[in-house]
Amino acid sequence: MARGLRAAGPGAAAAADAAAGQDTDPDADPVALLALRAPSQAGFLAGDPVLVRLLETASERKLTVTLRARVLARLARELLAQPDTGPRRRALVDEAVAPARAGAAPGGAC
């Protein structure tokens, strides 16, 4: 995210990211992009169930390999506040990095 724009709001930061060449694919899934750009409303050691559900919804959609990996990684990070999700977080991260380990093309579909 562009530095110094957090105070201006997530819309300004998303616009700056797009101007920097991030997430500029016009065919990218809008739900996944929203899930990745949405700021977490979680406090210290507290989860954000709305964001977790949005990320889960995005992960169920047909996404490119790169976008899916980013969604799964963010979902794993958002689940850190829930101590009973350790195995699920590990599985999400394993699934996120598997295409990279296999040498998959970044723009390929999942």
N, C-alpha and C positions, 0 to 999 in steps of 0.2 A: 504494500500500500504506500502511496506517496506520503512522504514525511510532511508533517505540519498541517495536514488536511483533516485529521480526525476531529478537530474542534468545529470544522465547517460542516460535518455530518457525513454519513456513509455515502450519500449521493455524490458529493464532491470528490470523495476519495475514489469511488468507483469510476467516475469520469476521468480522474487523473490516471488511474490504472489502465483504462482503455486507451487513453492518449499515449501511454507508455508502451502500448502494444500487447497488453495482457488481456486475455478474454475478448479478443476482437472478432472471433469467428462468428459470422452472422447466423450460422446454422447451429451454434452451441445451444444446448438445452437451457431454456430460461429458468426453470426451477432449480437446476443444479447451480447456475450462476448466482441466483438469489441466495441459495443456501451457503455458497462460499463467501459471498459478500456481506451477508447479514452479521451485524455485530452481536456478540454474545451478551446476554443480559445477566449472566451468572455472576454471583459474587464469589469471594474466596471460598474454595472448597464447596461450592454450591453449583448444581447443574442448571442448565437452561432447557427444560423439557420441550418448549416450543421449537427451539433451534434443533434439538436432537430429532424431533419428529420431522421437521423440514428436511434435514439431512438424510433421514431414513427414507423419506418419500423420494428424494432425488436419487438415492442409491438404487432404487427399484426401477428407474427409467433407463432407456437405452442411451448410453453415453459413450463418448470416445474413451479410449484407454486412459489417456491423460486426465480427462475430466473425472472419470470414475475413480481413479487413484486419488485425486485431490479430495473428492467428496468422502471417500472412505477414510482417508487420513484425518480429515477434519472431524468426522463423526467419532473416530477413535479418541481424538483429543478432547472432544466435548464430553465423552463418557468418563473422563478421568475422575470426576467428582463422585462417581458411584463405585464404591470399592468392590462390589460384587460383579463388576463387568470385566474383570481382568482377562478371562479367557476370550470373551467376545472382542475386546480391544485387540488382543493378539491376533485373532483370526482376521479382523478387519485390516490390520496393518499387513499381515501376510498376503491377503488378497490384493491389497493396493500395490505392493512391491513385486508381486509375481510376474506381471508382464515385463517389467524392467529387467528382472533377472533372466527372463526367457528371451529377451532381445526383441520384444514386440515393437512395432512401429508406433510412435506416439499418437498419430492421428487416427489409428484404426478404431473400429467400433467394437464394443463389448457385446 
